[in-house]
Amino acid sequence: MGAVPMLLPSLLDTPIGFAHRGARAHAPENTLEAFELALRLGATALESDVWLTADGVPVLDHDGLVGRRPRRRPISTLRRSELPAFIPSVAELYESLGTEFHLSLDVKDPAAGPPTVAASMAADPTMPSRLWMCDQDHDRLLALREVSPHVRLVDSTRLSRVKEGLERRSAQLQERGIDALNMHHSDWSGGLTTLVHRFGLCAFGWDAQFDRHLDDLLRMGIDAVYSDHVDRMVDALARHEIRRG
């Protein structure tokens, strides 16, 4: 038998499992149905993309366009009342499902960040500590701390884009007070999670769709995984808890 892979520690007591766009493999993505199903399947965290309507309402959608081709229109040009009913607002997510979960939001619309944090605080003053805002623009991320000092900030990128090297990037993120580095599951290794942790940063891995990807990331000491397959993700997290003993 081969050697059992080493189990590396994560920074978080329990790694987070983000249901990517809700239970996307089981229900229409980015709908209240998908988010509710993800929680019922055992997820303790949700993921989506956030955009701002013309009347200033942050809503959850993937590409920020509505309607049929070739007449698709940007969400930013439409009022909340003009959007299809299946697109939920951030406030409606909290109204329907409460706030007892972590939420990772990719800030696709630069204007959506501050209203999103504000809507989260309005729903629950403690929610910003469970709200992970993802962006590649560090200045834009740091501006969110003006809305709440407790919001979690995530540099979302690919290893190939980190031209200065991961050690220097990690040092920069630590210096600026950003909480986590989020990269594709294939970018991570045990050595890189250990490096990132050395700077006090959480390591997040996205697009973890299969058991082997989930198990490998968790053994590497990853702090959060993102998956379309909530059932697989929940099972992998349970296996990880057993391995940790």
TORKOL-4160 file (C-alpha; in steps of 0.2 Angstrom, whole numbers, padded with zeros to 4 digits, m for minus):
245
<pt num="1" X="0000" Y="0000" Z="0000"/>
<pt num="2" X="0006" Y="0018" Z="m0004"/>
<pt num="3" X="0009" Y="0030" Z="0010"/>
<pt num="4" X="m0006" Y="0040" Z="0017"/>
<pt num="5" X="m0005" Y="0058" Z="0011"/>
<pt num="6" X="0000" Y="0070" Z="0025"/>
<pt num="7" X="m0014" Y="0080" Z="0032"/>
<pt num="8" X="m0009" Y="0098" Z="0034"/>
<pt num="9" X="m0018" Y="0110" Z="0046"/>
<pt num="10" X="m0030" Y="0124" Z="0040"/>
<pt num="11" X="m0031" Y="0141" Z="0048"/>
<pt num="12" X="m0049" Y="0140" Z="0051"/>
<pt num="13" X="m0055" Y="0127" Z="0064"/>
<pt num="14" X="m0067" Y="0120" Z="0051"/>
<pt num="15" X="m0065" Y="0123" Z="0033"/>
<pt num="16" X="m0079" Y="0131" Z="0024"/>
<pt num="17" X="m0089" Y="0123" Z="0010"/>
<pt num="18" X="m0097" Y="0136" Z="m0002"/>
<pt num="19" X="m0111" Y="0130" Z="m0012"/>
<pt num="20" X="m0107" Y="0138" Z="m0029"/>
<pt num="21" X="m0122" Y="0148" Z="m0036"/>
<pt num="22" X="m0132" Y="0138" Z="m0023"/>
<pt num="23" X="m0135" Y="0119" Z="m0026"/>
<pt num="24" X="m0131" Y="0122" Z="m0045"/>
<pt num="25" X="m0130" Y="0104" Z="m0049"/>
<pt num="26" X="m0147" Y="0101" Z="m0042"/>
<pt num="27" X="m0158" Y="0117" Z="m0045"/>
<pt num="28" X="m0158" Y="0132" Z="m0056"/>
<pt num="29" X="m0142" Y="0142" Z="m0052"/>
<pt num="30" X="m0143" Y="0158" Z="m0042"/>
<pt num="31" X="m0161" Y="0156" Z="m0037"/>
<pt num="32" X="m0168" Y="0156" Z="m0020"/>
<pt num="33" X="m0173" Y="0138" Z="m0023"/>
<pt num="34" X="m0155" Y="0133" Z="m0026"/>
<pt num="35" X="m0149" Y="0143" Z="m0011"/>
<pt num="36" X="m0162" Y="0135" Z="0000"/>
<pt num="37" X="m0158" Y="0117" Z="m0007"/>
<pt num="38" X="m0140" Y="0120" Z="m0004"/>
<pt num="39" X="m0143" Y="0123" Z="0015"/>
<pt num="40" X="m0155" Y="0109" Z="0016"/>
<pt num="41" X="m0142" Y="0097" Z="0009"/>
<pt num="42" X="m0130" Y="0102" Z="0023"/>
<pt num="43" X="m0120" Y="0117" Z="0016"/>
<pt num="44" X="m0115" Y="0130" Z="0029"/>
<pt num="45" X="m0110" Y="0143" Z="0016"/>
<pt num="46" X="m0117" Y="0150" Z="m0001"/>
<pt num="47" X="m0108" Y="0158" Z="m0016"/>
<pt num="48" X="m0114" Y="0170" Z="m0030"/>
<pt num="49" X="m0110" Y="0185" Z="m0040"/>
<pt num="50" X="m0117" Y="0202" Z="m0036"/>
<pt num="51" X="m0123" Y="0216" Z="m0047"/>
<pt num="52" X="m0131" Y="0233" Z="m0044"/>
<pt num="53" X="m0148" Y="0238" Z="m0052"/>
<pt num="54" X="m0151" Y="0256" Z="m0059"/>
<pt num="55" X="m0160" Y="0260" Z="m0043"/>
<pt num="56" X="m0146" Y="0254" Z="m0032"/>
<pt num="57" X="m0152" Y="0237" Z="m0027"/>
<pt num="58" X="m0138" Y="0223" Z="m0026"/>
<pt num="59" X="m0144" Y="0207" Z="m0034"/>
<pt num="60" X="m0137" Y="0190" Z="m0037"/>
<pt num="61" X="m0134" Y="0184" Z="m0055"/>
<pt num="62" X="m0119" Y="0176" Z="m0064"/>
<pt num="63" X="m0117" Y="0187" Z="m0080"/>
<pt num="64" X="m0126" Y="0202" Z="m0076"/>
<pt num="65" X="m0137" Y="0202" Z="m0092"/>
<pt num="66" X="m0156" Y="0198" Z="m0093"/>
<pt num="67" X="m0167" Y="0195" Z="m0108"/>
<pt num="68" X="m0165" Y="0185" Z="m0124"/>
<pt num="69" X="m0151" Y="0187" Z="m0137"/>
<pt num="70" X="m0149" Y="0198" Z="m0146"/>
<pt num="71" X="m0158" Y="0210" Z="m0135"/>
<pt num="72" X="m0150" Y="0206" Z="m0118"/>
<pt num="73" X="m0148" Y="0221" Z="m0107"/>
<pt num="74" X="m0136" Y="0224" Z="m0092"/>
<pt num="75" X="m0143" Y="0223" Z="m0075"/>
<pt num="76" X="m0136" Y="0240" Z="m0071"/>
<pt num="77" X="m0148" Y="0248" Z="m0084"/>
<pt num="78" X="m0163" Y="0241" Z="m0076"/>
<pt num="79" X="m0173" Y="0245" Z="m0060"/>
<pt num="80" X="m0176" Y="0231" Z="m0048"/>
<pt num="81" X="m0194" Y="0230" Z="m0053"/>
<pt num="82" X="m0189" Y="0226" Z="m0071"/>
<pt num="83" X="m0179" Y="0211" Z="m0067"/>
<pt num="84" X="m0186" Y="0193" Z="m0069"/>
<pt num="85" X="m0193" Y="0187" Z="m0053"/>
<pt num="86" X="m0181" Y="0172" Z="m0051"/>
<pt num="87" X="m0166" Y="0185" Z="m0049"/>
<pt num="88" X="m0165" Y="0188" Z="m0030"/>
<pt num="89" X="m0159" Y="0203" Z="m0021"/>
<pt num="90" X="m0146" Y="0201" Z="m0007"/>
<pt num="91" X="m0159" Y="0207" Z="0005"/>
<pt num="92" X="m0172" Y="0194" Z="m0001"/>
<pt num="93" X="m0159" Y="0180" Z="0001"/>
<pt num="94" X="m0157" Y="0185" Z="0020"/>
<pt num="95" X="m0176" Y="0187" Z="0022"/>
<pt num="96" X="m0179" Y="0170" Z="0015"/>
<pt num="97" X="m0165" Y="0160" Z="0023"/>
<pt num="98" X="m0159" Y="0170" Z="0038"/>
<pt num="99" X="m0141" Y="0174" Z="0041"/>
<pt num="100" X="m0134" Y="0159" Z="0049"/>
<pt num="101" X="m0122" Y="0155" Z="0035"/>
<pt num="102" X="m0106" Y="0161" Z="0027"/>
<pt num="103" X="m0108" Y="0170" Z="0010"/>
<pt num="104" X="m0095" Y="0172" Z="m0003"/>
<pt num="105" X="m0099" Y="0185" Z="m0016"/>
<pt num="106" X="m0089" Y="0189" Z="m0032"/>
<pt num="107" X="m0090" Y="0208" Z="m0035"/>
<pt num="108" X="m0094" Y="0208" Z="m0054"/>
<pt num="109" X="m0100" Y="0226" Z="m0053"/>
<pt num="110" X="m0088" Y="0238" Z="m0045"/>
<pt num="111" X="m0103" Y="0248" Z="m0039"/>
<pt num="112" X="m0111" Y="0233" Z="m0030"/>
<pt num="113" X="m0099" Y="0231" Z="m0016"/>
<pt num="114" X="m0104" Y="0245" Z="m0003"/>
<pt num="115" X="m0123" Y="0242" Z="m0005"/>
<pt num="116" X="m0120" Y="0224" Z="m0003"/>
<pt num="117" X="m0111" Y="0226" Z="0014"/>
<pt num="118" X="m0124" Y="0239" Z="0019"/>
<pt num="119" X="m0138" Y="0227" Z="0015"/>
<pt num="120" X="m0129" Y="0213" Z="0025"/>
<pt num="121" X="m0127" Y="0224" Z="0040"/>
<pt num="122" X="m0146" Y="0229" Z="0039"/>
<pt num="123" X="m0151" Y="0211" Z="0039"/>
<pt num="124" X="m0139" Y="0206" Z="0054"/>
<pt num="125" X="m0126" Y="0217" Z="0061"/>
<pt num="126" X="m0115" Y="0202" Z="0063"/>
<pt num="127" X="m0116" Y="0196" Z="0045"/>
<pt num="128" X="m0101" Y="0205" Z="0039"/>
<pt num="129" X="m0090" Y="0194" Z="0049"/>
<pt num="130" X="m0097" Y="0179" Z="0038"/>
<pt num="131" X="m0097" Y="0189" Z="0022"/>
<pt num="132" X="m0082" Y="0186" Z="0010"/>
<pt num="133" X="m0081" Y="0198" Z="m0004"/>
<pt num="134" X="m0071" Y="0193" Z="m0018"/>
<pt num="135" X="m0062" Y="0204" Z="m0031"/>
<pt num="136" X="m0045" Y="0206" Z="m0040"/>
<pt num="137" X="m0045" Y="0225" Z="m0036"/>
<pt num="138" X="m0037" Y="0227" Z="m0019"/>
<pt num="139" X="m0041" Y="0245" Z="m0017"/>
<pt num="140" X="m0059" Y="0242" Z="m0021"/>
<pt num="141" X="m0059" Y="0228" Z="m0008"/>
<pt num="142" X="m0052" Y="0239" Z="0005"/>
<pt num="143" X="m0065" Y="0252" Z="0002"/>
<pt num="144" X="m0078" Y="0240" Z="0009"/>
<pt num="145" X="m0070" Y="0242" Z="0026"/>
<pt num="146" X="m0077" Y="0259" Z="0027"/>
<pt num="147" X="m0094" Y="0252" Z="0027"/>
<pt num="148" X="m0090" Y="0238" Z="0040"/>
<pt num="149" X="m0073" Y="0235" Z="0047"/>
<pt num="150" X="m0078" Y="0217" Z="0050"/>
<pt num="151" X="m0081" Y="0212" Z="0031"/>
<pt num="152" X="m0070" Y="0198" Z="0025"/>
<pt num="153" X="m0059" Y="0202" Z="0010"/>
<pt num="154" X="m0054" Y="0190" Z="m0003"/>
<pt num="155" X="m0041" Y="0192" Z="m0017"/>
<pt num="156" X="m0048" Y="0180" Z="m0031"/>
<pt num="157" X="m0036" Y="0176" Z="m0045"/>
<pt num="158" X="m0026" Y="0162" Z="m0054"/>
<pt num="159" X="m0008" Y="0157" Z="m0050"/>
<pt num="160" X="m0003" Y="0161" Z="m0068"/>
<pt num="161" X="m0008" Y="0180" Z="m0065"/>
<pt num="162" X="0003" Y="0182" Z="m0049"/>
<pt num="163" X="0018" Y="0188" Z="m0059"/>
<pt num="164" X="0027" Y="0194" Z="m0043"/>
<pt num="165" X="0027" Y="0177" Z="m0036"/>
<pt num="166" X="0015" Y="0170" Z="m0022"/>
<pt num="167" X="0026" Y="0174" Z="m0008"/>
<pt num="168" X="0027" Y="0193" Z="m0012"/>
<pt num="169" X="0008" Y="0193" Z="m0016"/>
<pt num="170" X="0005" Y="0185" Z="0001"/>
<pt num="171" X="0016" Y="0198" Z="0010"/>
<pt num="172" X="0006" Y="0212" Z="0000"/>
<pt num="173" X="m0011" Y="0205" Z="0005"/>
<pt num="174" X="m0005" Y="0203" Z="0024"/>
<pt num="175" X="0001" Y="0221" Z="0024"/>
<pt num="176" X="m0015" Y="0228" Z="0017"/>
<pt num="177" X="m0026" Y="0217" Z="0029"/>
<pt num="178" X="m0034" Y="0206" Z="0016"/>
<pt num="179" X="m0040" Y="0190" Z="0023"/>
<pt num="180" X="m0039" Y="0176" Z="0010"/>
<pt num="181" X="m0032" Y="0171" Z="m0007"/>
<pt num="182" X="m0044" Y="0162" Z="m0018"/>
<pt num="183" X="m0037" Y="0152" Z="m0033"/>
<pt num="184" X="m0043" Y="0137" Z="m0044"/>
<pt num="185" X="m0041" Y="0120" Z="m0036"/>
<pt num="186" X="m0027" Y="0115" Z="m0048"/>
<pt num="187" X="m0016" Y="0130" Z="m0043"/>
<pt num="188" X="m0014" Y="0124" Z="m0025"/>
<pt num="189" X="m0002" Y="0112" Z="m0017"/>
<pt num="190" X="0002" Y="0108" Z="0001"/>
<pt num="191" X="0018" Y="0119" Z="0000"/>
<pt num="192" X="0008" Y="0134" Z="m0007"/>
<pt num="193" X="m0006" Y="0133" Z="0007"/>
<pt num="194" X="0008" Y="0132" Z="0020"/>
<pt num="195" X="0016" Y="0147" Z="0012"/>
<pt num="196" X="0000" Y="0157" Z="0012"/>
<pt num="197" X="m0004" Y="0152" Z="0030"/>
<pt num="198" X="0013" Y="0159" Z="0035"/>
<pt num="199" X="0007" Y="0176" Z="0031"/>
<pt num="200" X="m0010" Y="0173" Z="0041"/>
<pt num="201" X="m0020" Y="0172" Z="0025"/>
<pt num="202" X="m0034" Y="0159" Z="0022"/>
<pt num="203" X="m0032" Y="0148" Z="0007"/>
<pt num="204" X="m0048" Y="0146" Z="m0004"/>
<pt num="205" X="m0050" Y="0134" Z="m0018"/>
<pt num="206" X="m0064" Y="0135" Z="m0031"/>
<pt num="207" X="m0071" Y="0123" Z="m0045"/>
<pt num="208" X="m0069" Y="0108" Z="m0034"/>
<pt num="209" X="m0081" Y="0097" Z="m0042"/>
<pt num="210" X="m0075" Y="0079" Z="m0039"/>
<pt num="211" X="m0071" Y="0069" Z="m0024"/>
<pt num="212" X="m0052" Y="0068" Z="m0027"/>
<pt num="213" X="m0051" Y="0087" Z="m0029"/>
<pt num="214" X="m0061" Y="0090" Z="m0013"/>
<pt num="215" X="m0051" Y="0077" Z="m0003"/>
<pt num="216" X="m0034" Y="0083" Z="m0010"/>
<pt num="217" X="m0038" Y="0102" Z="m0006"/>
<pt num="218" X="m0044" Y="0097" Z="0012"/>
<pt num="219" X="m0028" Y="0087" Z="0015"/>
<pt num="220" X="m0017" Y="0102" Z="0009"/>
<pt num="221" X="m0025" Y="0112" Z="0023"/>
<pt num="222" X="m0036" Y="0123" Z="0012"/>
<pt num="223" X="m0048" Y="0134" Z="0022"/>
<pt num="224" X="m0063" Y="0134" Z="0010"/>
<pt num="225" X="m0069" Y="0125" Z="m0005"/>
<pt num="226" X="m0082" Y="0130" Z="m0019"/>
<pt num="227" X="m0092" Y="0116" Z="m0027"/>
<pt num="228" X="m0108" Y="0114" Z="m0038"/>
<pt num="229" X="m0110" Y="0097" Z="m0030"/>
<pt num="230" X="m0116" Y="0101" Z="m0013"/>
<pt num="231" X="m0118" Y="0083" Z="m0008"/>
<pt num="232" X="m0101" Y="0078" Z="m0013"/>
<pt num="233" X="m0094" Y="0093" Z="m0004"/>
<pt num="234" X="m0103" Y="0090" Z="0012"/>
<pt num="235" X="m0097" Y="0072" Z="0012"/>
<pt num="236" X="m0079" Y="0077" Z="0009"/>
<pt num="237" X="m0080" Y="0089" Z="0023"/>
<pt num="238" X="m0087" Y="0075" Z="0034"/>
<pt num="239" X="m0073" Y="0063" Z="0029"/>
<pt num="240" X="m0060" Y="0077" Z="0033"/>
<pt num="241" X="m0067" Y="0079" Z="0051"/>
<pt num="242" X="m0065" Y="0060" Z="0053"/>
<pt num="243" X="m0047" Y="0061" Z="0047"/>
<pt num="244" X="m0043" Y="0075" Z="0059"/>
<pt num="245" X="m0050" Y="0064" Z="0072"/>
